[in-house]
């Protein structure tokens, strides 16, 4: 029996497949450009992400749509999703746009954290802490997609570790992403802008 990923290559043969190097999981990711913009991901933890996206589909947060999901012949999960249009927060932004971008990211996170905790089927920690919310779980610059014209967040990707956890988890991840030096266009001052935007909306 043919490997399902090879079957996907045949199914989406009118698309150009480009490996994507971003991310820290063990998943292999491809961007598919063609009649539609898609992403294919294959790895050991992809099934959970498919379930998380299916749950998030009921909320207006701009998350990718699941096109297909299953298991490869070698036991890896695979996931095909639509692409969130726009540019990630990790890409180069003009200096004048950086503060509005970071503010938009903060506002979006505050909205994400209003998801109903009691309806979320995923947990990330045995003890969710003193301020439990539905956390993205990997809320870092490459996973936030913004409209380059409006500078508003169009949506987020890589939700495989979504679940109920303390609000500080997502805040910590984005502050780290802004200040760790991996993206020198930002820094501590932008982390302060992000915190203020996230907390002013959440308050």
N, C-alpha and C positions, 0 to 999 in steps of 0.2 A: 504494500500500500504506500502511495506517495506521501512524503512528509507534508503536513498541512501548510507549513510555511511556503513550501514550493508550490502548493496548490494556490496559496494566496498570490504568489508571484504571477502565476498564470491568470488568476482571476483579475488581478490589477495590472495586467501586462501593458496597458496603455499609459501607465504611470511611470515616472522615473523614480527609482528607489535610491535614496541617499542615506547612508549610515549617519546617525546622530551621536555625537560624542559627549553631550552634556548629561549630567546625572551621576549619582553615586551608587545606584543599585547594580545588581548583577544582570539586569535585563539588557537585551540587545534591542535597539530602537532604530527605526528607519522612518524618514519622512518621505511621503509619496506625493509627487507633484504631477498633475495631469488634469483630467476633466474635473476632478475634485481634489481638495487638499486633505490628506489623511496621514495618520501615523500608525505604524505597526510596532508592537512591543512584544517580545517573547522572553520569558524568564520564569523563575520559580515562584514569584510572589504576585504575578499579574492577575490571577483570578480574583484576588481580594480587591484590586483596583477596579476591575470590571463591575463587581458588586457595589463598590462605593460610588462609581459613576452612575449606575442604575438608580441608586437611592437619591443622589444629588439631582438627577434629572427632574425631580418634582419641584425644584426650587430655581428661581431666576438668578443664577450665579455665573452663567456663562461657561459652565464646564463642558468638556467635549462630549459628543454623542457617541455611544457605543454602536459601531457598525457590525462587528462580529467578535466573537470570543470563543475559545475552545482550548484544546490540548494537542500539542504536537505528538508525532510518533515517538519521540524520545522522552516524552513525559513533561515537557515544558508547557506552561500556559502561554497562550498568545491572545492579543487584544488588538483590534482595529478600531480606531476612533477618528472622528472628524478633527480637523485642526481648528484651534481657537485663532481667529484672525488678529493680526497685530504684531508687536515686537515685545520681547521679554524685557523685564526690568534690568537684566544683566547686559543688554546690548548698549553700545555707546549712545548717550543722549546729549544734545546740546546743553551747555551749562545753564542756560535760562530755563530749560525744561526739567532739570533734575529735582528741584524742590517740588513743583506740582506733581511730578511722577511719584515721588516718595509720599506726598500727602495723599494721593489717590490710592496708593497701596495701603496706607493706614486706614483710610475710610472703608476700603473694600474688606479688609480683615475684620473690622468692627461689624460689618454687615454679615460676613460669613459666620461670625460668632453668635449671631442671633438664631442660627438653626436650632430646632427643638432637640434638646439633649435627651428628653424622654422618648423620642421617636428614633434616635440614632441607633442602629443595630451593631455598631462597632465600638469596641473599647480598646484603648491603647495602653492603659496602665491599670493595675489592680486598685491603686488609690488615685483617683482623678484630681486630688488636691482640693484646696479651699474654694476655688473659683472654676468649677467645671463648665466647659463649653464644648461644642463640636469643633475640634481643631483640624486644620488641614493636615498637619503632621510633618510637612516638609516645606514650610512656607518660606521659601528663599527666592531671591531675585530671578533666577532662570525659570521658575515655575509660575510667575505672574506675567500675564500678557496684557499689554496696554495698547490703546488706539493712539497712533503717533500724531494724530491731528487734535483730538479732544483731550489727550493725556489722561483719559479715564481707563480704568481696568476693564478689559473685555471678559476676562475669565482667568481661571487657573488650571494647571495641569499637574500630573504626577500626584494623584490623591490616594495612592496605595496604602499610606499609613494614616489615613483619616480615622478619627475616632474621638471619643469623649476623653478629654484630658484637661489639665489646668490651662487657663487662658495664657499663662506666662510661657507655655511651650512655643506657641507660634510667634509671640513677641520676641522671645529669645532667638529663635531661628532667623528672623528677619534682621534683627540687630546684628547678629553675627555675620550675616550675609553682607550687610552694609559696611561693616567695620573690619572684617578679617584681612583685608588687603587683596582679596581675590578680584575686587572690582574697584580700582583706585579712583574712579570718578566720584565715588561717594566718600564716606568717612563718618566720624563721630557726630559731626554737626547734623548730617542727614539722618542719622539714627535718632537724634533728638526730635527732628521734624516728624519722623515716622511715628514715634511714641506718642507725641502730642496729638497727631491726627487720629490714631487708633483709639486713644483714650477719650478724646473729646466727643467722638461719636458714640462710644460705648457708654459714657457717663449718663 
